[in-house]
Amino acid sequence: MRTTTVDLAADTRAGAAGRRTIAWTAGGLTGAAALAGGLLAPPDAAQGPAQRIMYVHVPAAWVAYLAFAVVLASSVAYLVGGDLRWDRFARAGAEIGVILTAVAIATGAYWGHLVWGTWWAWDPRLVSTALLLLTYTGYLALRRAVSERTGARDGADRAVARPAAVVGVAGFLLVPVVHFSVVWWRSLHQQATMLAPERPPIDPRMGLALLLAAAAVSVAALCVLLHRVVRLERRHTAAPTERARRTAAGVG
């Protein structure tokens, strides 16, 4: 037992050190992206300084896609194997994705106000992104509602995990709709730039700034994901121990 305790403590220390390394990496990439986007990259010839919002807007949208992919993969893994740890990854991924999608919508609205002269347009990309946000906000609301109705602990009970996993898989169907909306329907948004089949029609300095920003947001999101999963695991591991202690002490 003593050896097992020592091994767990060593794993905990190693995990914490790894998360700190990821956090420092995210900080360094964020600084590099800020310098590249603010000083190195030139302003857009047509949009001027307003175009620099792209270095927040686009990475937020792309990493939101990745976060929802984590929800999809974790939900499938839970449905196949039944390990509740995957459910905690799905919950954390959804939380990150919702926040980043909200950031993408907010920055996009401000960008549209500066460039198009309006905060909102009934554009396919905008409407489908709003639906994506509502879908995963609903996913989190479902988890909370089931937890409150059944008394199950969100992130540690199959009564929450199974319906959430089904919604997590189905919800991802909206992601390709959002991404390809500019191709399938007439849209104010331009089509792919960095992933265009021909040579990307973007200044290399802008491309570098955008890639650094995307890397910074990706690594930061990974850091938050791991931290959130660890917090959820500690909370649900400590809860039974605390109840047992209180019972033994004759409290509650």
C-alpha positions as CSV (number, residue, x, y, z in Angstrom):
1,M,0.0,0.0,0.0
2,R,2.8,2.4,0.9
3,T,4.5,1.7,-2.5
4,T,1.3,2.3,-4.3
5,T,0.8,5.6,-2.5
6,V,4.4,6.7,-3.4
7,D,3.8,5.8,-7.0
8,L,0.6,7.8,-7.2
9,A,2.3,10.8,-5.6
10,A,5.1,10.6,-8.1
11,D,2.6,10.4,-11.0
12,T,0.8,13.4,-9.6
13,R,4.0,15.4,-9.4
14,A,4.9,14.4,-12.9
15,G,1.5,15.3,-14.3
16,A,1.6,18.7,-12.6
17,A,5.1,19.3,-14.0
18,G,3.9,18.4,-17.5
19,R,0.9,20.8,-17.2
20,R,3.2,23.6,-16.1
21,T,5.5,23.0,-19.1
22,I,2.4,23.1,-21.4
23,A,1.3,26.4,-19.7
24,W,4.7,28.0,-20.2
25,T,4.8,26.9,-23.8
26,A,1.3,28.4,-24.3
27,G,2.6,31.7,-22.8
28,G,5.6,31.8,-25.0
29,L,3.6,31.1,-28.2
30,T,1.0,33.8,-27.1
31,G,3.8,36.3,-26.8
32,A,5.3,35.4,-30.2
33,A,1.8,35.5,-31.8
34,A,1.1,38.9,-30.3
35,L,4.4,40.3,-31.6
36,A,3.9,38.7,-35.1
37,G,0.3,39.8,-35.4
38,G,0.9,43.3,-34.0
39,L,4.3,44.3,-35.4
40,L,5.5,41.8,-38.0
41,A,2.4,41.3,-40.1
42,P,1.3,44.2,-42.3
43,P,-2.2,45.6,-42.2
44,D,-4.6,44.3,-44.8
45,A,-4.7,46.5,-48.0
46,A,-8.5,46.6,-48.0
47,Q,-9.5,46.3,-44.3
48,G,-6.6,48.1,-42.6
49,P,-6.0,47.4,-38.9
50,A,-9.4,45.8,-38.5
51,Q,-8.0,42.7,-40.2
52,R,-5.8,42.0,-37.1
53,I,-8.9,40.7,-35.3
54,M,-8.3,37.6,-37.5
55,Y,-5.5,36.6,-35.2
56,V,-8.0,36.0,-32.4
57,H,-11.2,35.2,-34.4
58,V,-9.8,32.4,-36.6
59,P,-7.8,30.5,-34.0
60,A,-10.8,30.6,-31.6
61,A,-13.0,29.1,-34.2
62,W,-10.5,26.4,-35.3
63,V,-9.7,25.3,-31.8
64,A,-13.4,25.3,-30.9
65,Y,-13.7,22.7,-33.7
66,L,-10.9,20.7,-32.1
67,A,-12.5,20.9,-28.7
68,F,-15.8,19.6,-30.1
69,A,-13.8,16.8,-31.8
70,V,-12.5,15.9,-28.3
71,V,-16.2,15.7,-27.2
72,L,-16.9,13.4,-30.2
73,A,-13.9,11.1,-29.6
74,S,-14.4,11.0,-25.8
75,S,-18.1,10.3,-26.2
76,V,-17.5,7.4,-28.6
77,A,-14.8,6.1,-26.3
78,Y,-17.2,6.2,-23.4
79,L,-20.0,4.5,-25.3
80,V,-17.6,1.7,-26.4
81,G,-15.7,1.1,-23.2
82,G,-17.7,2.6,-20.4
83,D,-14.8,4.4,-18.7
84,L,-16.1,7.5,-17.0
85,R,-12.8,9.3,-17.4
86,W,-13.7,9.7,-21.1
87,D,-16.9,11.4,-19.9
88,R,-14.9,13.9,-18.0
89,F,-12.8,14.6,-21.1
90,A,-16.0,15.2,-23.1
91,R,-17.4,17.6,-20.5
92,A,-14.1,19.6,-20.3
93,G,-13.9,19.7,-24.2
94,A,-17.5,21.0,-24.4
95,E,-16.8,23.8,-21.9
96,I,-13.7,24.9,-23.8
97,G,-15.5,24.7,-27.1
98,V,-18.4,26.8,-25.9
99,I,-16.2,29.5,-24.6
100,L,-14.1,29.6,-27.8
101,T,-17.2,29.6,-30.0
102,A,-18.6,32.5,-28.0
103,V,-15.2,34.3,-28.5
104,A,-15.3,33.6,-32.2
105,I,-18.9,35.0,-32.5
106,A,-18.0,38.1,-30.4
107,T,-14.8,38.9,-32.3
108,G,-16.6,38.2,-35.6
109,A,-19.4,40.6,-34.8
110,Y,-17.0,43.4,-34.0
111,W,-15.0,42.6,-37.1
112,G,-18.2,42.7,-39.1
113,H,-19.1,46.0,-37.6
114,L,-15.8,47.5,-38.6
115,V,-15.7,46.0,-42.2
116,W,-19.4,45.4,-43.2
117,G,-20.9,48.2,-41.1
118,T,-23.2,45.8,-39.1
119,W,-22.9,43.7,-36.0
120,W,-24.9,40.8,-37.4
121,A,-25.9,39.5,-40.8
122,W,-28.0,36.4,-41.6
123,D,-25.0,34.8,-43.2
124,P,-24.8,31.0,-43.4
125,R,-21.5,30.9,-41.4
126,L,-22.8,33.2,-38.7
127,V,-26.2,31.4,-38.3
128,S,-24.6,27.9,-38.3
129,T,-22.0,29.0,-35.8
130,A,-24.7,30.3,-33.5
131,L,-26.5,27.0,-33.8
132,L,-23.3,25.2,-32.9
133,L,-23.0,27.4,-29.8
134,L,-26.6,26.7,-28.8
135,T,-26.1,22.9,-29.4
136,Y,-23.1,22.5,-27.0
137,T,-24.6,25.0,-24.5
138,G,-27.6,22.6,-24.5
139,Y,-25.2,19.7,-24.1
140,L,-23.9,21.2,-20.9
141,A,-27.4,22.2,-19.8
142,L,-28.5,18.6,-20.3
143,R,-25.7,17.3,-18.1
144,R,-26.7,19.7,-15.4
145,A,-30.4,18.9,-15.7
146,V,-29.9,15.1,-15.5
147,S,-27.6,15.5,-12.6
148,E,-30.1,17.6,-10.6
149,R,-33.1,15.4,-11.5
150,T,-31.4,12.1,-10.6
151,G,-29.0,13.2,-7.9
152,A,-26.1,11.8,-10.0
153,R,-22.7,13.4,-9.9
154,D,-21.9,15.1,-13.2
155,G,-18.6,13.5,-14.5
156,A,-18.9,10.5,-12.2
157,D,-22.1,8.7,-13.0
158,R,-23.4,6.8,-15.9
159,A,-26.9,8.3,-15.6
160,V,-25.3,11.6,-16.8
161,A,-22.6,10.1,-19.1
162,R,-24.7,8.0,-21.4
163,P,-27.3,10.6,-22.6
164,A,-24.5,13.2,-22.7
165,A,-22.4,10.9,-24.9
166,V,-25.3,10.4,-27.4
167,V,-25.8,14.2,-27.7
168,G,-22.0,14.7,-27.9
169,V,-21.7,12.4,-30.9
170,A,-24.8,13.9,-32.7
171,G,-23.8,17.5,-32.0
172,F,-20.6,17.1,-33.9
173,L,-22.6,16.8,-37.2
174,L,-22.9,20.6,-37.1
175,V,-19.1,21.2,-37.2
176,P,-18.7,20.3,-40.9
177,V,-21.9,22.3,-41.7
178,V,-20.3,25.4,-40.1
179,H,-17.0,24.8,-41.9
180,F,-18.4,24.2,-45.4
181,S,-21.2,26.7,-45.2
182,V,-19.2,29.2,-47.1
183,V,-18.9,26.6,-50.0
184,W,-22.4,25.3,-49.9
185,W,-24.2,28.6,-49.7
186,R,-23.6,32.2,-50.7
187,S,-21.8,33.8,-47.8
188,L,-20.1,37.1,-46.9
189,H,-17.2,35.1,-45.5
190,Q,-14.4,34.3,-47.8
191,Q,-13.5,30.6,-48.5
192,A,-10.4,28.8,-47.2
193,T,-7.3,30.8,-47.1
194,M,-4.6,28.8,-45.3
195,L,-6.0,25.5,-46.6
196,A,-6.8,26.6,-50.1
197,P,-5.8,24.1,-52.8
198,E,-3.7,26.6,-54.6
199,R,-1.0,28.8,-53.0
200,P,-2.6,30.5,-50.1
201,P,-3.6,34.1,-51.1
202,I,-2.1,35.6,-47.9
203,D,1.1,37.5,-47.1
204,P,3.6,35.1,-45.6
205,R,4.0,37.3,-42.5
206,M,0.2,37.2,-42.0
207,G,0.3,33.5,-42.4
208,L,3.1,33.1,-39.8
209,A,1.2,35.3,-37.3
210,L,-2.0,33.3,-37.9
211,L,-0.2,30.0,-37.4
212,L,1.5,31.2,-34.2
213,A,-1.9,32.4,-32.9
214,A,-3.5,29.1,-33.7
215,A,-0.7,27.2,-32.0
216,A,-0.9,29.4,-28.9
217,V,-4.7,28.9,-28.6
218,S,-4.3,25.2,-29.2
219,V,-1.7,24.7,-26.5
220,A,-3.5,26.9,-24.1
221,A,-6.7,24.9,-24.7
222,L,-4.8,21.6,-24.1
223,C,-3.5,23.0,-20.8
224,V,-7.0,24.0,-19.7
225,L,-8.4,20.7,-20.8
226,L,-5.9,18.7,-18.8
227,H,-6.3,20.9,-15.8
228,R,-10.1,20.7,-15.9
229,V,-10.0,16.9,-16.2
230,V,-7.7,16.6,-13.2
231,R,-9.9,18.9,-11.2
232,L,-13.0,16.8,-12.0
233,E,-11.2,13.6,-11.1
234,R,-10.0,15.0,-7.8
235,R,-13.5,16.3,-6.9
236,H,-15.2,13.0,-7.6
237,T,-12.5,11.0,-5.9
238,A,-12.6,13.1,-2.8
239,A,-16.4,13.2,-2.5
240,P,-16.9,9.6,-1.3
241,T,-13.9,9.9,1.0
242,E,-15.4,13.1,2.6
243,R,-18.8,11.4,3.0
244,A,-17.2,8.4,4.6
245,R,-15.3,10.7,7.0
246,R,-18.4,12.6,8.0
247,T,-20.4,9.4,8.5
248,A,-17.6,7.9,10.7
249,A,-17.6,11.2,12.7
250,G,-21.4,11.0,13.1
251,V,-22.0,14.2,11.1
252,G,-24.9,14.2,8.5
